[in-house]
Amino acid sequence: MLFISPWFIGLVLFTLYPMLASLYYSFTEYHPIKPTEWVGLQNYGAMVTDKLFWKSLANTLYMVVIAVPVTLFASFCCAVLLNLKVRGQSMYRAIYFLPSVVPVVASTMLWLWILNPQVGILNTLLGKLGIDGPNWMRDPAWAKPSLILLGLWGMGSTIIIYLSGLQDVPLSLLEAAELDGAGWLRRLWHITIPMVSPITLFALITGVIAMFQYFAQAYVFASSASTGTALGAPLQSTLFYSVYLYQVGFQYLRLGEASAMAWVLFFIILGCTIALLKLSGRFTYYAE
């Protein structure tokens, strides 16, 4: 007990107590310099009539439904390519993984320069091809796709996980299928993809959880000089749930309402995770 006490004390002080405190504050009107007032379900009811709450939830669901599957598909394709036996294989793997270790703020600032509509390298290259590049982060229609591009650039960790799973696919199954006349695409579809389905499930669940809490990149984008100072700019297209929660709690100092939003987010994530686990039996194969 003495040896585990540092961990146990840290769990109680920095995890369990804040969770229980936020649950209590979610039923109160809490302000740092004013007396706490019990308001019951008022904070939860206020969210139902808050248009920005639904806007932030819709933006977040967009990222969950679009960004997560796109990232999984791109990561799997890259892992398949990196699993090929070619010269310089280790160098290619290092190059693909390198962006994922760049700090979030640094990588976001880099992409702000890349996506700059006037002097950015991406629009410059598109212009040389005769394509008029979009306004990216200043256009509400392109703001979220811009963030998805940023996410694809840093998907190295998911690629490595898929790569480890591809190396565990039994060669005997692939060779037997090849002898039976199955081409590369059929071997991929009927053997490789089912064998790495547990990794897909893991990456899907962790990706959904992370995307519901999407904050840092959107905050840096919206706070940058190129998009203005208002969170969610342009036109609230990047006002994600965690960004709005931060705004309510730490800019408007409505900490009770922010606590209620945090618990609603917790139950949304919990429900999605349970649903994915329930549905996983249909597409996940575990070798015995």
Secondary structure by P-SEA (a helix, b strand, c coil): cccaaaaaaaaaaccaaaaaaaaaacccccccccccccccaaaaaaaaacaaaaaaaaaaaaaaacaaaaaaaaaaaaaaaaaccccaaaaaaaaaaccccccaaaaaaaaaaaacccccaaaaaaaaacccccccccccccaaaaaaaaaaaaaaaaaaaaaaaaaaccaaaaaaaaaacccaaaaaaccccccaaaaaaaaaaaaaaaaaaccaaaaaaaacccccccccccccccccaaaaaaaacccccaaaaaaaaaaaaaaaaaaaaaaaaaaccccccccc
